């Protein structure tokens, strides 16, 4: 499947091309809005990837930017058409219960060549067990109802399938040591999660590193994030999530900053073998604690 077959990726290609064209001509978003007789918010939302641009509007905008090369125009128009398709539309529950940013993330994950995740609080979503995920969502019971919890858990299990396909993306995860020590859902749930994490590491090509406490505080205080390369470092998106809000970020400066942060933390973290030892030891502690308390595994 080519990147152009995916609505989220096609939308990303269009917005990136339009923003680059505008900046190359030293035009402000306001000037473009005036020339097209659009609202400023429409131009801003198109460039942010929040809304799709119609093929007709795209053709007018490309003409304004003096982009007339037939192959380039054809490619962008086809991307605009693809972006307007709802790839996840057959499963209406996803559209009803997942945020737009999360739906886009799922599409980006399917097309990514490399995925980088940093987390200081929990195990990344697509590596979570159902019980671990439920324990997290139940902390937000006032914000997320039961039906949404069930759909979100199912979505996380489905997202994991990309790791088992013949051409999986390169997946790099950095976990702060606090992720191992936080007893999400209690010892039984946490022990199960850590054992599942080890199983996934052994069965797939993912690489997981843990940042030990002795490294100290770092620039990672900017919070958890996922960065996805869609064919190369020059074509990437960023996903950030906090509380019940999430967003897809395209800004080059923000992407560059997070890439530098990730690379710095990757070098600081324990290597994969040492990290597996830390995960295995903590998992064994949790299971022993759960068995001592008579908890069901």
C-alpha positions as CSV (number, residue, x, y, z in Angstrom):
1,X,0.0,0.0,0.0
2,X,1.4,3.4,-0.9
3,X,1.3,6.4,1.4
4,X,-1.2,8.0,-1.0
5,X,-3.7,5.2,-0.2
6,X,-4.1,6.4,3.4
7,X,-6.3,9.4,4.2
8,X,-4.2,10.7,7.1
9,X,-0.9,10.4,5.2
10,X,-2.4,11.9,2.0
11,X,-3.7,14.9,4.0
12,X,-0.2,15.3,5.5
13,X,1.3,15.4,2.0
14,X,-1.1,18.0,0.8
15,X,-0.8,20.3,3.8
16,X,3.0,20.0,3.8
17,X,3.2,20.9,0.1
18,X,0.8,23.8,0.4
19,X,2.6,25.3,3.4
20,X,6.0,24.9,1.7
21,X,4.6,26.6,-1.5
22,X,3.2,29.5,0.5
23,X,6.4,30.0,2.5
24,X,8.6,29.8,-0.6
25,X,6.7,32.7,-2.1
26,X,6.9,34.7,1.2
27,X,3.1,34.9,1.6
28,X,1.2,35.2,4.8
29,X,-1.8,33.0,5.6
30,X,-3.8,36.2,5.7
31,X,-2.8,37.2,2.2
32,X,-3.7,33.7,0.8
33,X,-7.0,33.9,2.6
34,X,-7.8,37.3,1.0
35,X,-6.7,36.1,-2.5
36,X,-8.8,33.0,-2.3
37,X,-11.7,34.9,-0.6
38,X,-11.6,32.4,2.2
39,X,-11.6,32.9,6.0
40,X,-8.2,33.0,7.7
41,X,-9.3,30.1,9.9
42,X,-9.9,28.0,6.8
43,X,-6.3,28.5,5.5
44,X,-4.9,27.8,9.0
45,X,-6.9,24.6,9.5
46,X,-5.9,23.3,6.0
47,X,-2.2,23.9,6.8
48,X,-2.6,22.2,10.2
49,X,-4.3,19.2,8.7
50,X,-7.4,19.7,10.7
51,X,-9.7,19.8,7.6
52,X,-9.5,18.6,4.1
53,X,-9.3,20.8,1.0
54,X,-11.5,20.0,-1.9
55,X,-9.9,19.1,-5.2
56,X,-11.5,22.2,-6.8
57,X,-10.2,24.6,-4.1
58,X,-6.8,22.9,-4.3
59,X,-6.6,23.5,-8.0
60,X,-7.3,27.2,-7.5
61,X,-4.8,27.4,-4.7
62,X,-2.1,25.7,-6.8
63,X,-2.7,28.1,-9.7
64,X,-2.4,31.0,-7.2
65,X,1.0,29.6,-6.1
66,X,1.9,29.2,-9.8
67,X,2.2,25.4,-9.4
68,X,1.3,24.2,-12.9
69,X,3.4,21.1,-13.5
70,X,0.8,18.5,-14.6
71,X,2.3,15.5,-12.7
72,X,2.7,17.5,-9.5
73,X,-0.9,18.9,-9.8
74,X,-2.3,15.5,-10.5
75,X,-0.5,13.9,-7.6
76,X,-1.7,16.5,-5.1
77,X,-5.3,16.4,-6.4
78,X,-5.3,12.6,-6.0
79,X,-4.0,13.0,-2.5
80,X,-6.7,15.6,-1.8
81,X,-9.4,13.1,-3.0
82,X,-7.8,10.3,-0.9
83,X,-7.7,12.5,2.2
84,X,-11.5,12.9,2.0
85,X,-12.1,9.2,2.3
86,X,-12.7,7.7,5.7
87,X,-10.4,4.7,5.8
88,X,-11.8,3.6,9.2
89,X,-15.4,4.5,8.3
90,X,-16.5,0.8,8.1
91,X,-16.1,0.6,11.9
92,X,-18.4,3.3,13.0
93,X,-17.6,2.7,16.7
94,X,-14.0,4.0,16.1
95,X,-15.3,7.2,14.6
96,X,-17.8,7.6,17.5
97,X,-15.5,6.9,20.4
98,X,-11.9,7.8,19.3
99,X,-10.6,11.3,18.8
100,X,-9.8,12.5,15.3
101,X,-6.1,12.7,16.3
102,X,-6.1,9.1,17.5
103,X,-7.8,8.0,14.3
104,X,-5.0,9.8,12.3
105,X,-2.4,8.2,14.5
106,X,-3.7,4.7,13.7
107,X,-3.4,5.5,10.0
108,X,0.0,6.9,10.4
109,X,1.2,3.9,12.3
110,X,0.1,1.6,9.4
111,X,2.3,3.6,7.0
112,X,5.2,4.5,9.2
113,X,8.7,3.2,8.5
114,X,9.9,4.1,12.0
115,X,8.0,4.8,15.2
116,X,9.7,6.4,18.2
117,X,7.9,6.5,21.6
118,X,9.0,8.1,24.8
119,X,7.0,7.6,28.0
120,X,7.5,8.6,31.6
121,X,4.2,7.4,33.0
122,X,2.8,4.3,31.3
123,X,3.6,1.6,28.8
124,X,2.8,2.7,25.2
125,X,-0.7,2.1,24.1
126,X,-0.2,-0.5,21.4
127,X,1.9,-2.6,23.8
128,X,-0.7,-2.6,26.6
129,X,-2.6,-5.6,27.9
130,X,-6.4,-5.2,28.1
131,X,-6.4,-5.2,31.9
132,X,-3.6,-2.6,32.1
133,X,-5.4,-0.3,29.6
134,X,-8.6,-0.7,31.5
135,X,-7.0,0.3,34.7
136,X,-5.7,3.5,33.1
137,X,-9.0,4.4,31.5
138,X,-11.0,3.8,34.7
139,X,-9.0,6.6,36.4
140,X,-10.9,8.9,33.9
141,X,-14.3,7.4,34.5
142,X,-15.8,10.9,34.7
143,X,-14.5,11.7,31.3
144,X,-14.8,8.3,29.4
145,X,-17.8,6.1,29.5
146,X,-17.8,2.3,29.5
147,X,-18.5,1.9,25.8
148,X,-15.6,4.3,24.9
149,X,-13.3,2.3,27.2
150,X,-14.2,-1.0,25.4
151,X,-13.6,0.6,21.9
152,X,-10.3,2.2,23.0
153,X,-9.0,-1.1,24.4
154,X,-10.0,-2.9,21.1
155,X,-8.2,-0.2,19.1
156,X,-5.0,-0.6,21.1
157,X,-5.1,-4.4,20.5
158,X,-5.7,-3.8,16.8
159,X,-2.9,-1.3,16.5
160,X,-0.4,-3.9,17.8
161,X,-0.9,-5.9,14.6
162,X,1.5,-3.7,12.7
163,X,4.4,-5.3,14.7
164,X,3.6,-8.8,13.4
165,X,3.1,-8.1,9.7
166,X,5.9,-9.1,7.2
167,X,7.1,-5.5,6.8
168,X,6.8,-4.0,10.3
169,X,8.0,-0.5,11.1
170,X,11.1,-0.1,13.1
171,X,9.7,0.5,16.6
172,X,11.9,2.2,19.3
173,X,10.5,2.8,22.8
174,X,12.1,4.6,25.7
175,X,10.5,4.1,29.1
176,X,11.5,6.0,32.2
177,X,12.1,3.5,35.1
178,X,9.1,5.0,36.8
179,X,6.9,3.2,34.2
180,X,8.1,-0.1,35.7
181,X,7.6,0.9,39.3
182,X,4.1,2.4,39.0
183,X,1.6,-0.3,39.9
184,X,-1.1,0.4,37.4
185,X,-4.1,-1.8,38.3
186,X,-2.2,-3.4,41.1
187,X,0.6,-6.1,41.2
188,X,-1.3,-8.7,39.3
189,X,-2.1,-6.4,36.4
190,X,1.3,-4.8,36.4
191,X,3.1,-8.2,36.5
192,X,1.0,-9.4,33.6
193,X,1.8,-6.2,31.6
194,X,5.6,-6.5,32.1
195,X,5.6,-10.2,31.1
196,X,3.5,-9.3,28.0
197,X,6.0,-6.5,27.2
198,X,8.9,-9.1,27.4
199,X,6.9,-11.5,25.2
200,X,6.4,-8.8,22.5
201,X,10.1,-7.9,22.6
202,X,11.0,-11.5,22.0
203,X,8.4,-12.1,19.3
204,X,8.9,-8.9,17.3
205,X,11.8,-6.6,16.2
206,X,10.9,-3.8,18.6
207,X,13.6,-2.2,20.7
208,X,12.9,-1.1,24.2
209,X,15.3,0.9,26.5
210,X,14.7,2.0,30.1
211,X,16.1,5.2,31.5
212,X,17.3,4.4,35.1
213,X,16.7,6.8,37.9
214,X,20.4,7.5,38.3
215,X,20.3,9.4,35.0
216,X,18.3,12.1,36.9
217,X,15.9,14.7,35.6
218,X,16.2,15.6,31.9
219,X,14.6,17.4,29.0
220,X,12.2,14.6,28.8
221,X,10.0,16.6,31.2
222,X,8.2,17.9,28.1
223,X,6.1,14.8,28.4
224,X,5.3,11.5,26.5
225,X,5.3,11.6,22.7
226,X,5.2,9.4,19.6
227,X,7.1,10.4,16.5
228,X,6.4,8.6,13.2
229,X,8.6,8.7,10.0
230,X,6.5,8.2,6.9
231,X,9.3,7.2,4.6
232,X,12.1,9.4,6.0
233,X,13.1,11.9,8.7
234,X,12.0,14.8,6.4
235,X,8.5,13.4,6.3
236,X,7.4,12.9,9.9
237,X,4.5,13.7,12.3
238,X,4.3,13.9,16.1
239,X,1.6,12.7,18.3
240,X,1.2,14.1,21.9
241,X,-1.4,13.1,24.5
242,X,-2.2,14.4,27.9
243,X,-5.1,13.7,30.2
244,X,-8.0,13.4,27.7
245,X,-6.6,15.7,25.0
246,X,-4.4,14.7,22.1
247,X,-3.0,16.3,19.0
248,X,-1.1,15.6,15.8
249,X,1.8,18.1,15.3
250,X,3.4,18.9,11.9
251,X,5.6,21.9,12.7
252,X,9.2,21.2,11.6
253,X,10.8,23.0,14.6
254,X,8.7,21.0,17.0
255,X,9.5,17.8,15.2
256,X,13.2,18.6,15.2
257,X,13.2,19.4,18.9
258,X,11.5,16.1,19.8
259,X,13.8,14.1,17.5
260,X,16.8,15.6,19.3
261,X,15.2,14.8,22.7
262,X,14.6,11.2,21.7
263,X,18.1,10.7,20.3
264,X,19.6,12.1,23.5
265,X,17.4,9.9,25.8
266,X,18.2,6.8,23.6
267,X,21.9,7.3,24.3
268,X,21.3,7.9,28.0
269,X,19.1,4.8,28.5
270,X,20.3,1.4,29.4
271,X,20.8,-0.9,26.4
272,X,18.2,-3.4,25.3
273,X,19.7,-6.4,27.2
274,X,20.1,-4.5,30.4
275,X,16.6,-3.0,30.0
276,X,15.1,-6.5,29.6
277,X,16.7,-7.5,32.9
278,X,15.1,-4.6,34.6
279,X,11.7,-5.3,33.1
280,X,12.0,-9.1,34.0
281,X,13.1,-8.4,37.6
282,X,10.2,-5.9,38.2
283,X,7.7,-8.3,36.6
284,X,8.8,-11.1,38.9
285,X,8.5,-8.8,41.9
286,X,4.9,-7.9,40.9
287,X,3.9,-11.5,40.4
288,X,5.3,-12.6,43.7
289,X,3.6,-9.7,45.4
290,X,0.3,-10.5,43.7
291,X,0.5,-14.2,44.7
292,X,1.4,-13.3,48.2
293,X,-1.8,-11.2,48.4
294,X,-3.9,-14.0,46.8
295,X,-4.6,-11.9,43.7
296,X,-5.7,-13.7,40.5
297,X,-3.2,-13.6,37.7
